[in-house]
Amino acid sequence: MCLAVPGKIMSIEGDDPLLRIGKVSFGGIVKEVNLAYVPEAKVDDYVLVHVGFAINTVDAEEAQKIFQYLKEIGDLEELEAKDSSGEESP
C-alpha cells in the first residue's frame, strides 16, 4: 500500500525552491526529502511525504493522529522493517 507518511523537518539545504532538500524525521528514522511541492515549509514543520517528496504540510496534532492510525494498522512496523533491510522508505 502506498500512502503519505508525516515527518518533522529537522533541517533544510538549498536556496532554489525546486532543489530544496529537507532532513525529515519519521519517528526517529531520518530521510532526505524533496521540498519542491511545499515552498512554505520550514524547520520544525510537519510534512506529508510520498515517495521522497513532501506533498503537503500538516500541523503537529494532525501528524500525531496519522502516526497513531499507522500504529493501529501496523504500517509503522512495516516502514521500520524496510528501513532496516536497506530498502528505501518515505
N, C-alpha and C positions, 0 to 999 in steps of 0.2 A: 504494500500500500504506500502510495506517495502522499505525503502531507507536509505542510509547513510547520516548522518547529520554532518556538520562541527562544530567543537568546539575548543576552545582555552585551552590548558593545563595550569592550574593555579599552580599546584604543583604535585610532583611525590613522591611516597613512595615505598620503597623496592629496593634491590640491585640485586636480582635474576631476570634475563631477562624474565623468564616465569611468575613471580609473581608481576611484577611492576604494580602499580595501579596509575592512574592519576586522579586528580580532574579536570574535564573539564567543562568549561562554555559554554553553548549553549544560547547565547544572554541573560545571566543573570540567567539561570537555571543551577545549578551546580550538576553534577553527577559523581560518581566514574566509571572509565572506565579501562578495562584491556588493557595494552600496550604491550603485548607479541608479537604481529604481527608487531610492529613498534619500534624495539630496538633503532633506531636512534633518536626517538622523545625526545624532551627536553622541559622544561618550556618555555612558550610563543609560542611554535609551534602550528599550527592548524592541527587537525587530522580529518579524516572522521570516524564516529562512526556508527556501525551497531550492533544492539542487544547487546550493552555493551562492544564491542570490537573495538578498534581503528584499522582500516584496511589499512590506508594509511595516509601519511602526505600530506598537501597541503599548498601552500603559502597563505598569508593573502588576496591577491587580489582574488584568486580563491574562498576562503571561503566566501568572501563578495558577489561574484556573485551567489554562491549557495544559500546563505541566501536570496538574492533578488528574485531569482526564486521561492524559497519556499514561500515567502510572496505573490508573484503574484498568485500562485496557491492555496493559503490558507492553506498550510500544517503547517506553524508555529503556527497558532492558534490552530490547532489540537494537536500539541505537547504540547503547554502550557495548554490546557484543560486536557489532560491526566495527566500532572504533578500535576495539582491542584486537580484532582479527586483521587489521590493516586495511579494511575496506573503507571507502570514503563515506562519512556520514555528513549531515547537513552542513 
